[in-house]
């Protein structure tokens, strides 16, 4: 059975089916949504059970598409893409559960969300560059309409900025893809990875184009400015998907395209990329420290966490020691998954807080822990994970990244200062919102209901599971990373 | 002679259709004229299919039956049929209705001459045949705006047409023949080649609305009925682009013409979108957008003779452009000419709204829509020829394009004060919308059927 294709197109099928139904009430729409995303999650679990191959792509599916120019429908997975596919299908499933409270045009919302899921899984599974680009761009369109349709006050402006900014960001990738295509006559990514076709100046130009695209998506300083606007204005589910899944397009592309297809150029430019990564990590942490809006603060910590991923990949490109390389890339890949889980949980929780209080300013709250213990403790746990506490999800990832950095590029270890800053800002946020004098205004605030629990608790369990015993994920990642040739 | 004629069945079919339509119009039977037109266009499309593999020329090399002219028929004939249906929806029951149908088909016959011309005389014939019919169609509403628009169009056309004929005499003198296939003789005569090139750029550039010969387009489109504007923006433009391909692929690259064309392409797409950015009238916005799209077409023309992607890119983008632009104009016919008319349109008519979003995103070049496939091929052709800078400008303009088209999308989903007037949609328009929307949305996935 072509499980990969099923997992990619099942959500789209669900969306089309819903649109064709005569009765599109909220109940039916959300029923279809939860059933489809749940089934997709099960399918991705089955893909996981089938497993990956070390040193190559597994479960490859291939059908001719435009044979005249060597483009085909090609899907496959390895230890880099499978964890991200699992993360994607889980986050969409939980988002579908949480989104069941949306009553404004529910059918259209669900259709958009399911289209986004198809685009997201497709982006990670595609082995054909043109197909990858198709999925990559379709996700933009879906997110644009989600922001302008269901966002907050300034959604029009934020949506427009998001769309134009990221389209400008992704078009250079198209140029790089065309360049690689003209050198080989095929869009097969496996060919490009096996024998990187470009050399010299052409490779460097292609790398610069790709770095620009993925830096916008990651987002890395100085092209991160779309992120806070988009996050703050997006609906909760939109924020979760944007931060949990779509930022990973950038880091995934950084490894899959930039590192694997132009390795020599990447090694030459490694110090520059590393410097951007270090600066992004520090910058994101300090700017997050300056925020009083909870959503904006979490958005900026994403810039910080994704900066660590960039550091890990750059260190891997710069070092020749295969063990260190594997450690750096393992850390970077695990960091992508951890960030998806942790930030997904944080955005859910802030969204739940906002839907109760219609307020995101930290100073407006106080002493909520006694009022809403479930929400409060969940937030505390996620925040501790986000600041890198041992035993929680980010620790094993960041530890490996810093370990490799210290061995290979000791100067870059200055990025560790960001961890201290992050700890400070989260403790401050917890103190302002959940500790201290209870604010009378929120005396009637209800705690998490069943639907909200169902959306958040699985993520909390994963945070601890990845933190305590990451080997079930790392084993699969490590097998692929050790076999990477570049 | 019989062999030559056998390759011309589609054209002969269309010509006799026009005659029959004229008779029907003389009998004051516009519906009959319409029926003749649709059947004739359908038959002539069907007659094209067996000739698609042909690669030859007839009548001493003056008319080419090749990949380009074959696909031109497959694209332009159905496109004209859709334009006929749009016209019917707009002007049904009005005076002199049938004459527009006749003119539409006649202009398409001229467009086929342009797309298949292998000789300077035929090029001139095509320009005149498309021009005369178009002037008359723009003037058809008989009000001040239309008359003024038609006048501008006519004067502009007359001047550029004569300059083109004058310049072609240089090529004739230099090459000793009116056949394009003999243009290779101009190798080593750069001045003569350039003189003729400038003339062709003026004559055909006017037809394709390239900058700086685009001034007539917004006025003519705005003065004419919307359906006629739609027709002019796709059929005559694509025909002019195909004519560029027929003329320039025989001109030696050493004369430096690709660079001149690349410059014009860059300026055209940039100025087109910049002007579109400030329009408040949807027809004028699409007029400037189609100016910019002509610039993208020229990226494929630049690559002629050096890149194997050049011809496929022009053909695929031509097909995509006809579908998405006709569709966008059809939505304007439903919503209204002003950008303000689009306020709340997407909420009042969800299905048509989604169709418009598809057309506009395809015009921007968002995958997996049809326009994206065309643009990828165009970019590929330009890069393979060594014009990376042109591809970069094209990409930057795609961002500008998004800003232009999102203006319509944004206002479509804004809340509208008062009730949204829900006009009934004519059945022919429904056919056009479904056909263009399906082609735009799905042909990108089945792009394998096009030549590569």
Interface residues (C-beta under 8 A of the other chain):
Chain A: X64 X65 X66 X67 X68 X69 X130 X133 X134 X137 X138 X140 X141 X148 X149 X156 X160 X163 X164 X167 X168 X171 X172 X174 X175 X178 X179 X181 X182 X205
Chain B: X309 X312 X361 X364 X366 X367 X368 X372 X373 X376 X377 X379 X380 X383 X384 X388 X391 X392 X395 X396 X398 X399 X402 X403 X406 X410 X413 X445 X447 X448 X450 X451 X452
